[in-house]
Amino acid sequence: MRIVLVGPPGAGKGTQAHLLAKTLSIPHISTGDLFRANISQGTPLGLEAKAYMDAGKLVPDEITIGMAKDRMTQPDAAKGFLLDGFPRNLGQAKALDEILADAGIALDGVLDLEVPEEEVVKRIAGRRLCRNNGSHVFHVDYNPPARDGVCDECGGELYQRTDDTEEAVRVRLEEYHSKTEPIIGYYADQGLLVAIPALGRVSEVTERAIEALRR
């Protein structure tokens, strides 16, 4: 299957993408992984992206599209893939259509993880990370540490990332609404969009997504 996963920041796209890709035995292709891989491997696209990033500039769409195209042509993606974070805007969505059409294939579905905006703000603004180990993540409401501000795992200080504040989250949501949300209508017009309520336990959301794909 060839699937695109969309949804606002804080909807759980990364978690669901990993679980769905594993269940469907297809590679999970995320924009973040594409950038990290290309930059670490020193590919021409990676070097171009790094130059923009080092200058504090946005990486042009054509570079992101090129990375995604290269990844989708790898042998492990021959029977399908799950795209997470790409396409991020209407231009990228149209470019993806062209890439797939040139390869004689098409998307099977686009899963839209739906979460109320205030829940998104609560999820992200309540997140706290350990300064010693960034993989130790807590939440002031959903997964609080035993001691306020102290990591249960290693005793490190817990902190809030600057882009996790409520003000920063609302700015990210505005960007999502203006740049990414238009692709939802684009795919709905093609009959590809399936809305997935993303509230509840992680396993419940995964089950909803799998059932939607079966239908």
C-alpha positions in Angstrom: 0.0 0.0 0.0 1.0 3.6 -0.7 -0.3 5.9 2.0 0.1 9.5 3.1 -0.4 10.4 6.8 -1.5 14.0 7.6 -2.6 15.9 10.6 -1.7 18.9 12.8 1.4 19.0 15.0 0.7 16.9 18.1 -1.7 14.5 16.4 0.6 11.6 16.9 1.7 11.2 13.3 5.1 9.8 14.1 3.8 7.2 16.5 1.0 6.1 14.3 3.3 6.1 11.2 5.7 3.8 12.9 3.0 1.4 14.1 1.1 1.4 10.8 4.3 0.8 8.7 5.3 -2.1 10.9 1.8 -3.6 10.7 1.6 -3.2 6.9 5.3 -4.2 6.4 6.1 -1.1 4.4 8.8 1.5 5.0 8.0 4.6 7.1 9.3 7.6 5.1 9.4 10.8 7.2 10.7 14.2 6.1 12.9 14.4 9.2 14.6 11.1 8.4 15.1 12.1 4.8 16.9 15.2 5.8 19.0 13.5 8.4 20.0 10.6 6.1 20.9 12.8 3.1 22.9 15.3 5.3 24.8 12.5 7.1 25.5 10.7 3.9 26.7 13.9 2.2 24.4 13.4 -0.9 24.2 16.3 -3.3 20.6 17.0 -2.1 21.8 16.8 1.5 24.6 19.2 0.9 22.2 21.7 -0.7 19.7 21.3 2.2 22.5 21.8 4.8 23.6 25.0 3.1 20.1 26.5 3.4 19.7 25.3 6.9 23.1 26.6 8.0 22.1 30.0 6.6 18.9 29.9 8.6 16.8 29.6 5.4 13.9 27.3 4.5 14.9 24.4 2.3 13.2 24.8 -1.1 10.4 22.4 -2.1 12.4 21.0 -5.0 15.1 19.6 -2.6 12.5 18.0 -0.3 10.7 16.6 -3.4 14.0 15.2 -4.8 14.8 13.5 -1.5 11.4 11.9 -1.3 11.5 10.7 -4.9 14.9 9.1 -4.3 13.7 7.3 -1.2 10.5 6.1 -2.9 12.5 4.4 -5.6 14.5 2.3 -3.1 14.0 -1.5 -3.4 12.2 -1.7 0.0 9.6 0.7 -1.1 8.7 -1.2 -4.3 5.6 -2.7 -2.8 4.5 0.4 -0.8 5.4 3.0 1.7 3.9 5.4 4.3 4.7 9.1 3.9 4.8 11.1 7.1 5.5 14.9 6.8 5.5 14.8 3.0 3.7 16.3 1.1 3.6 19.4 3.4 1.9 21.8 1.0 -0.1 21.8 -2.2 2.9 22.1 -4.5 4.5 19.0 -2.9 1.2 17.1 -3.2 1.0 17.9 -7.0 4.7 16.9 -7.4 4.0 13.6 -5.6 1.2 12.9 -8.0 3.6 13.4 -11.0 6.2 11.2 -9.4 3.8 8.4 -8.9 2.2 8.8 -12.3 5.6 8.6 -14.0 6.2 5.3 -12.1 2.8 4.0 -13.1 1.5 3.8 -9.6 -0.9 5.8 -7.3 -1.7 6.4 -3.7 -4.1 4.0 -2.0 -5.3 6.4 0.7 -4.6 9.5 2.7 -5.2 9.2 6.5 -6.1 12.5 8.2 -5.5 12.3 12.0 -8.1 14.6 13.5 -7.5 16.2 16.9 -9.2 19.3 18.3 -7.0 22.4 18.3 -7.1 22.9 22.1 -6.1 19.2 22.6 -3.1 19.8 20.3 -2.0 22.8 22.4 -2.5 20.8 25.6 -0.5 17.8 24.3 2.5 19.8 23.1 2.6 22.6 25.7 2.5 20.1 28.5 5.5 18.1 27.2 8.7 18.1 29.2 12.1 16.6 28.1 15.1 15.4 30.1 18.2 17.5 29.6 20.4 14.4 30.1 18.5 12.2 27.7 16.0 13.7 25.2 14.3 10.3 24.7 13.0 10.6 28.3 9.8 12.5 27.7 7.1 13.3 30.2 3.8 15.3 30.2 2.5 17.4 33.0 -1.0 15.9 32.7 -0.7 12.6 30.8 2.6 11.3 32.1 3.9 13.4 35.0 7.2 12.6 36.7 7.2 11.4 40.3 8.9 14.6 41.3 8.1 17.9 39.6 10.9 18.9 37.2 13.0 15.7 37.7 13.3 12.8 35.3 12.2 9.5 36.7 14.7 7.6 34.6 18.0 9.4 35.4 17.3 12.3 37.7 18.0 14.9 35.1 16.3 18.2 34.9 13.1 18.3 32.9 12.5 21.4 30.6 10.1 22.7 28.1 11.4 23.3 24.6 11.1 26.8 23.3 8.9 25.6 20.4 6.6 23.8 22.8 5.2 26.8 24.6 1.6 27.6 24.0 2.4 30.7 22.0 4.8 28.7 19.7 2.3 25.9 19.3 -0.3 28.3 18.1 2.1 29.8 15.6 2.8 26.3 14.3 -0.9 25.6 14.0 -1.4 28.8 12.0 1.3 27.6 9.6 -0.3 24.2 9.4 -3.7 25.7 8.6 -2.3 28.0 5.9 0.2 25.6 4.2 -0.6 22.0 5.0 -4.4 21.9 5.5 -5.1 22.7 1.8 -3.8 19.3 0.8 -6.7 17.7 2.8 -9.2 19.2 0.4 -7.0 18.3 -2.5 -7.0 14.6 -1.6 -10.7 14.7 -0.5 -11.5 15.8 -4.1 -9.7 12.8 -5.4 -11.7 10.5 -3.1 -8.5 9.4 -1.2 -9.0 11.1 2.2 -10.1 9.1 5.2 -10.6 11.0 8.6 -9.3 9.1 11.6 -10.3 10.4 15.1 -7.0 10.6 16.9 -8.2 10.9 20.5 -7.9 7.9 22.8 -5.2 5.3 23.4 -2.5 4.9 20.8 -3.7 1.3 20.1 -7.2 2.5 19.5 -6.1 5.1 16.9 -4.0 2.5 15.2 -7.0 0.1 15.0 -9.2 2.8 13.5 -6.6 3.5 10.9 -6.1 -0.2 10.0 -9.9 -0.7 9.7 -10.2 2.4 7.5 -7.5 1.0 5.2 -9.3 -2.4 5.0 -12.5 -0.6 3.9 
